[in-house]
Amino acid sequence: MSAVVKWVVLAAVLLGLVILVLAVRPVVGRLGRLRRAALTLQRRQAEAERLQTTALALQREVETLRLKTEITQERLADIKVKRGAHSR
């Protein structure tokens, strides 16, 4: 191989590397933002899961209170009936 061909090949390889570096540089720059965005999404997902757990617990509590209210209303109705029977 002649010296000129070696220099042309070397120049082509170096030009290719420079182009590759210039193309990759913006992508690498965005990786930091993408990582931060991914971390934010993970935190929000964890928060959503906690809120869902809390919502389910509240839903169970509301159902329990509804049942207690029904029982209390039935007892109150029984007491009113008993008082009405005694006052006659």
Phi and psi in radians as a Rosetta constraint file:
Dihedral C 1 N 2 CA 2 C 2 CIRCULARHARMONIC -1.422 0.35
Dihedral N 2 CA 2 C 2 N 3 CIRCULARHARMONIC 2.858 0.35
Dihedral C 2 N 3 CA 3 C 3 CIRCULARHARMONIC -1.106 0.35
Dihedral N 3 CA 3 C 3 N 4 CIRCULARHARMONIC -0.646 0.35
Dihedral C 3 N 4 CA 4 C 4 CIRCULARHARMONIC -1.143 0.35
Dihedral N 4 CA 4 C 4 N 5 CIRCULARHARMONIC -0.764 0.35
Dihedral C 4 N 5 CA 5 C 5 CIRCULARHARMONIC -1.104 0.35
Dihedral N 5 CA 5 C 5 N 6 CIRCULARHARMONIC -0.707 0.35
Dihedral C 5 N 6 CA 6 C 6 CIRCULARHARMONIC -1.061 0.35
Dihedral N 6 CA 6 C 6 N 7 CIRCULARHARMONIC -0.753 0.35
Dihedral C 6 N 7 CA 7 C 7 CIRCULARHARMONIC -1.171 0.35
Dihedral N 7 CA 7 C 7 N 8 CIRCULARHARMONIC -0.646 0.35
Dihedral C 7 N 8 CA 8 C 8 CIRCULARHARMONIC -1.167 0.35
Dihedral N 8 CA 8 C 8 N 9 CIRCULARHARMONIC -0.780 0.35
Dihedral C 8 N 9 CA 9 C 9 CIRCULARHARMONIC -1.114 0.35
Dihedral N 9 CA 9 C 9 N 10 CIRCULARHARMONIC -0.795 0.35
Dihedral C 9 N 10 CA 10 C 10 CIRCULARHARMONIC -1.055 0.35
Dihedral N 10 CA 10 C 10 N 11 CIRCULARHARMONIC -0.758 0.35
Dihedral C 10 N 11 CA 11 C 11 CIRCULARHARMONIC -1.109 0.35
Dihedral N 11 CA 11 C 11 N 12 CIRCULARHARMONIC -0.711 0.35
Dihedral C 11 N 12 CA 12 C 12 CIRCULARHARMONIC -1.122 0.35
Dihedral N 12 CA 12 C 12 N 13 CIRCULARHARMONIC -0.745 0.35
Dihedral C 12 N 13 CA 13 C 13 CIRCULARHARMONIC -1.123 0.35
Dihedral N 13 CA 13 C 13 N 14 CIRCULARHARMONIC -0.806 0.35
Dihedral C 13 N 14 CA 14 C 14 CIRCULARHARMONIC -1.116 0.35
Dihedral N 14 CA 14 C 14 N 15 CIRCULARHARMONIC -0.701 0.35
Dihedral C 14 N 15 CA 15 C 15 CIRCULARHARMONIC -1.086 0.35
Dihedral N 15 CA 15 C 15 N 16 CIRCULARHARMONIC -0.742 0.35
Dihedral C 15 N 16 CA 16 C 16 CIRCULARHARMONIC -1.059 0.35
Dihedral N 16 CA 16 C 16 N 17 CIRCULARHARMONIC -0.739 0.35
Dihedral C 16 N 17 CA 17 C 17 CIRCULARHARMONIC -1.131 0.35
Dihedral N 17 CA 17 C 17 N 18 CIRCULARHARMONIC -0.721 0.35
Dihedral C 17 N 18 CA 18 C 18 CIRCULARHARMONIC -1.091 0.35
Dihedral N 18 CA 18 C 18 N 19 CIRCULARHARMONIC -0.772 0.35
Dihedral C 18 N 19 CA 19 C 19 CIRCULARHARMONIC -1.102 0.35
Dihedral N 19 CA 19 C 19 N 20 CIRCULARHARMONIC -0.737 0.35
Dihedral C 19 N 20 CA 20 C 20 CIRCULARHARMONIC -1.062 0.35
Dihedral N 20 CA 20 C 20 N 21 CIRCULARHARMONIC -0.789 0.35
Dihedral C 20 N 21 CA 21 C 21 CIRCULARHARMONIC -1.094 0.35
Dihedral N 21 CA 21 C 21 N 22 CIRCULARHARMONIC -0.752 0.35
Dihedral C 21 N 22 CA 22 C 22 CIRCULARHARMONIC -1.134 0.35
Dihedral N 22 CA 22 C 22 N 23 CIRCULARHARMONIC -0.574 0.35
Dihedral C 22 N 23 CA 23 C 23 CIRCULARHARMONIC -1.327 0.35
Dihedral N 23 CA 23 C 23 N 24 CIRCULARHARMONIC -0.624 0.35
Dihedral C 23 N 24 CA 24 C 24 CIRCULARHARMONIC -1.391 0.35
Dihedral N 24 CA 24 C 24 N 25 CIRCULARHARMONIC -0.532 0.35
Dihedral C 24 N 25 CA 25 C 25 CIRCULARHARMONIC -0.932 0.35
Dihedral N 25 CA 25 C 25 N 26 CIRCULARHARMONIC -0.850 0.35
Dihedral C 25 N 26 CA 26 C 26 CIRCULARHARMONIC -1.116 0.35
Dihedral N 26 CA 26 C 26 N 27 CIRCULARHARMONIC -0.608 0.35
Dihedral C 26 N 27 CA 27 C 27 CIRCULARHARMONIC -1.138 0.35
Dihedral N 27 CA 27 C 27 N 28 CIRCULARHARMONIC -0.780 0.35
Dihedral C 27 N 28 CA 28 C 28 CIRCULARHARMONIC -1.105 0.35
Dihedral N 28 CA 28 C 28 N 29 CIRCULARHARMONIC -0.644 0.35
Dihedral C 28 N 29 CA 29 C 29 CIRCULARHARMONIC -1.111 0.35
Dihedral N 29 CA 29 C 29 N 30 CIRCULARHARMONIC -0.563 0.35
Dihedral C 29 N 30 CA 30 C 30 CIRCULARHARMONIC -1.415 0.35
Dihedral N 30 CA 30 C 30 N 31 CIRCULARHARMONIC -0.311 0.35
Dihedral C 30 N 31 CA 31 C 31 CIRCULARHARMONIC -1.045 0.35
Dihedral N 31 CA 31 C 31 N 32 CIRCULARHARMONIC -0.654 0.35
Dihedral C 31 N 32 CA 32 C 32 CIRCULARHARMONIC -1.082 0.35
Dihedral N 32 CA 32 C 32 N 33 CIRCULARHARMONIC -0.787 0.35
Dihedral C 32 N 33 CA 33 C 33 CIRCULARHARMONIC -1.147 0.35
Dihedral N 33 CA 33 C 33 N 34 CIRCULARHARMONIC -0.690 0.35
Dihedral C 33 N 34 CA 34 C 34 CIRCULARHARMONIC -1.124 0.35
Dihedral N 34 CA 34 C 34 N 35 CIRCULARHARMONIC -0.681 0.35
Dihedral C 34 N 35 CA 35 C 35 CIRCULARHARMONIC -1.120 0.35
Dihedral N 35 CA 35 C 35 N 36 CIRCULARHARMONIC -0.780 0.35
Dihedral C 35 N 36 CA 36 C 36 CIRCULARHARMONIC -1.101 0.35
Dihedral N 36 CA 36 C 36 N 37 CIRCULARHARMONIC -0.713 0.35
Dihedral C 36 N 37 CA 37 C 37 CIRCULARHARMONIC -1.117 0.35
Dihedral N 37 CA 37 C 37 N 38 CIRCULARHARMONIC -0.700 0.35
Dihedral C 37 N 38 CA 38 C 38 CIRCULARHARMONIC -1.125 0.35
Dihedral N 38 CA 38 C 38 N 39 CIRCULARHARMONIC -0.721 0.35
Dihedral C 38 N 39 CA 39 C 39 CIRCULARHARMONIC -1.118 0.35
Dihedral N 39 CA 39 C 39 N 40 CIRCULARHARMONIC -0.704 0.35
Dihedral C 39 N 40 CA 40 C 40 CIRCULARHARMONIC -1.088 0.35
Dihedral N 40 CA 40 C 40 N 41 CIRCULARHARMONIC -0.762 0.35
Dihedral C 40 N 41 CA 41 C 41 CIRCULARHARMONIC -1.100 0.35
Dihedral N 41 CA 41 C 41 N 42 CIRCULARHARMONIC -0.681 0.35
Dihedral C 41 N 42 CA 42 C 42 CIRCULARHARMONIC -1.131 0.35
Dihedral N 42 CA 42 C 42 N 43 CIRCULARHARMONIC -0.714 0.35
Dihedral C 42 N 43 CA 43 C 43 CIRCULARHARMONIC -1.114 0.35
Dihedral N 43 CA 43 C 43 N 44 CIRCULARHARMONIC -0.733 0.35
Dihedral C 43 N 44 CA 44 C 44 CIRCULARHARMONIC -1.160 0.35
Dihedral N 44 CA 44 C 44 N 45 CIRCULARHARMONIC -0.644 0.35
Dihedral C 44 N 45 CA 45 C 45 CIRCULARHARMONIC -1.117 0.35
Dihedral N 45 CA 45 C 45 N 46 CIRCULARHARMONIC -0.762 0.35
Dihedral C 45 N 46 CA 46 C 46 CIRCULARHARMONIC -1.086 0.35
Dihedral N 46 CA 46 C 46 N 47 CIRCULARHARMONIC -0.717 0.35
Dihedral C 46 N 47 CA 47 C 47 CIRCULARHARMONIC -1.126 0.35
Dihedral N 47 CA 47 C 47 N 48 CIRCULARHARMONIC -0.729 0.35
Dihedral C 47 N 48 CA 48 C 48 CIRCULARHARMONIC -1.096 0.35
Dihedral N 48 CA 48 C 48 N 49 CIRCULARHARMONIC -0.686 0.35
Dihedral C 48 N 49 CA 49 C 49 CIRCULARHARMONIC -1.145 0.35
Dihedral N 49 CA 49 C 49 N 50 CIRCULARHARMONIC -0.714 0.35
Dihedral C 49 N 50 CA 50 C 50 CIRCULARHARMONIC -1.109 0.35
Dihedral N 50 CA 50 C 50 N 51 CIRCULARHARMONIC -0.752 0.35
Dihedral C 50 N 51 CA 51 C 51 CIRCULARHARMONIC -1.122 0.35
Dihedral N 51 CA 51 C 51 N 52 CIRCULARHARMONIC -0.661 0.35
Dihedral C 51 N 52 CA 52 C 52 CIRCULARHARMONIC -1.124 0.35
Dihedral N 52 CA 52 C 52 N 53 CIRCULARHARMONIC -0.731 0.35
Dihedral C 52 N 53 CA 53 C 53 CIRCULARHARMONIC -1.080 0.35
Dihedral N 53 CA 53 C 53 N 54 CIRCULARHARMONIC -0.762 0.35
Dihedral C 53 N 54 CA 54 C 54 CIRCULARHARMONIC -1.115 0.35
Dihedral N 54 CA 54 C 54 N 55 CIRCULARHARMONIC -0.730 0.35
Dihedral C 54 N 55 CA 55 C 55 CIRCULARHARMONIC -1.096 0.35
Dihedral N 55 CA 55 C 55 N 56 CIRCULARHARMONIC -0.697 0.35
Dihedral C 55 N 56 CA 56 C 56 CIRCULARHARMONIC -1.147 0.35
Dihedral N 56 CA 56 C 56 N 57 CIRCULARHARMONIC -0.694 0.35
Dihedral C 56 N 57 CA 57 C 57 CIRCULARHARMONIC -1.118 0.35
Dihedral N 57 CA 57 C 57 N 58 CIRCULARHARMONIC -0.735 0.35
Dihedral C 57 N 58 CA 58 C 58 CIRCULARHARMONIC -1.129 0.35
Dihedral N 58 CA 58 C 58 N 59 CIRCULARHARMONIC -0.666 0.35
Dihedral C 58 N 59 CA 59 C 59 CIRCULARHARMONIC -1.096 0.35
Dihedral N 59 CA 59 C 59 N 60 CIRCULARHARMONIC -0.738 0.35
Dihedral C 59 N 60 CA 60 C 60 CIRCULARHARMONIC -1.109 0.35
Dihedral N 60 CA 60 C 60 N 61 CIRCULARHARMONIC -0.708 0.35
Dihedral C 60 N 61 CA 61 C 61 CIRCULARHARMONIC -1.137 0.35
Dihedral N 61 CA 61 C 61 N 62 CIRCULARHARMONIC -0.711 0.35
Dihedral C 61 N 62 CA 62 C 62 CIRCULARHARMONIC -1.093 0.35
Dihedral N 62 CA 62 C 62 N 63 CIRCULARHARMONIC -0.729 0.35
Dihedral C 62 N 63 CA 63 C 63 CIRCULARHARMONIC -1.110 0.35
Dihedral N 63 CA 63 C 63 N 64 CIRCULARHARMONIC -0.710 0.35
Dihedral C 63 N 64 CA 64 C 64 CIRCULARHARMONIC -1.097 0.35
Dihedral N 64 CA 64 C 64 N 65 CIRCULARHARMONIC -0.779 0.35
Dihedral C 64 N 65 CA 65 C 65 CIRCULARHARMONIC -1.121 0.35
Dihedral N 65 CA 65 C 65 N 66 CIRCULARHARMONIC -0.642 0.35
Dihedral C 65 N 66 CA 66 C 66 CIRCULARHARMONIC -1.098 0.35
Dihedral N 66 CA 66 C 66 N 67 CIRCULARHARMONIC -0.772 0.35
Dihedral C 66 N 67 CA 67 C 67 CIRCULARHARMONIC -1.118 0.35
Dihedral N 67 CA 67 C 67 N 68 CIRCULARHARMONIC -0.733 0.35
Dihedral C 67 N 68 CA 68 C 68 CIRCULARHARMONIC -1.098 0.35
Dihedral N 68 CA 68 C 68 N 69 CIRCULARHARMONIC -0.660 0.35
Dihedral C 68 N 69 CA 69 C 69 CIRCULARHARMONIC -1.125 0.35
Dihedral N 69 CA 69 C 69 N 70 CIRCULARHARMONIC -0.753 0.35
Dihedral C 69 N 70 CA 70 C 70 CIRCULARHARMONIC -1.074 0.35
Dihedral N 70 CA 70 C 70 N 71 CIRCULARHARMONIC -0.765 0.35
Dihedral C 70 N 71 CA 71 C 71 CIRCULARHARMONIC -1.095 0.35
Dihedral N 71 CA 71 C 71 N 72 CIRCULARHARMONIC -0.764 0.35
Dihedral C 71 N 72 CA 72 C 72 CIRCULARHARMONIC -1.097 0.35
Dihedral N 72 CA 72 C 72 N 73 CIRCULARHARMONIC -0.718 0.35
Dihedral C 72 N 73 CA 73 C 73 CIRCULARHARMONIC -1.132 0.35
Dihedral N 73 CA 73 C 73 N 74 CIRCULARHARMONIC -0.688 0.35
Dihedral C 73 N 74 CA 74 C 74 CIRCULARHARMONIC -1.137 0.35
Dihedral N 74 CA 74 C 74 N 75 CIRCULARHARMONIC -0.740 0.35
Dihedral C 74 N 75 CA 75 C 75 CIRCULARHARMONIC -1.114 0.35
Dihedral N 75 CA 75 C 75 N 76 CIRCULARHARMONIC -0.719 0.35
Dihedral C 75 N 76 CA 76 C 76 CIRCULARHARMONIC -1.095 0.35
Dihedral N 76 CA 76 C 76 N 77 CIRCULARHARMONIC -0.722 0.35
Dihedral C 76 N 77 CA 77 C 77 CIRCULARHARMONIC -1.118 0.35
Dihedral N 77 CA 77 C 77 N 78 CIRCULARHARMONIC -0.719 0.35
Dihedral C 77 N 78 CA 78 C 78 CIRCULARHARMONIC -1.088 0.35
Dihedral N 78 CA 78 C 78 N 79 CIRCULARHARMONIC -0.731 0.35
Dihedral C 78 N 79 CA 79 C 79 CIRCULARHARMONIC -1.110 0.35
Dihedral N 79 CA 79 C 79 N 80 CIRCULARHARMONIC -0.736 0.35
Dihedral C 79 N 80 CA 80 C 80 CIRCULARHARMONIC -1.112 0.35
Dihedral N 80 CA 80 C 80 N 81 CIRCULARHARMONIC -0.693 0.35
Dihedral C 80 N 81 CA 81 C 81 CIRCULARHARMONIC -1.140 0.35
Dihedral N 81 CA 81 C 81 N 82 CIRCULARHARMONIC -0.761 0.35
Dihedral C 81 N 82 CA 82 C 82 CIRCULARHARMONIC -1.122 0.35
Dihedral N 82 CA 82 C 82 N 83 CIRCULARHARMONIC -0.716 0.35
Dihedral C 82 N 83 CA 83 C 83 CIRCULARHARMONIC -1.146 0.35
Dihedral N 83 CA 83 C 83 N 84 CIRCULARHARMONIC -0.701 0.35
Dihedral C 83 N 84 CA 84 C 84 CIRCULARHARMONIC -1.116 0.35
Dihedral N 84 CA 84 C 84 N 85 CIRCULARHARMONIC -0.637 0.35
Dihedral C 84 N 85 CA 85 C 85 CIRCULARHARMONIC -1.247 0.35
Dihedral N 85 CA 85 C 85 N 86 CIRCULARHARMONIC -0.604 0.35
Dihedral C 85 N 86 CA 86 C 86 CIRCULARHARMONIC -1.334 0.35
Dihedral N 86 CA 86 C 86 N 87 CIRCULARHARMONIC -0.512 0.35
Dihedral C 86 N 87 CA 87 C 87 CIRCULARHARMONIC -1.430 0.35
Dihedral N 87 CA 87 C 87 N 88 CIRCULARHARMONIC -0.127 0.35
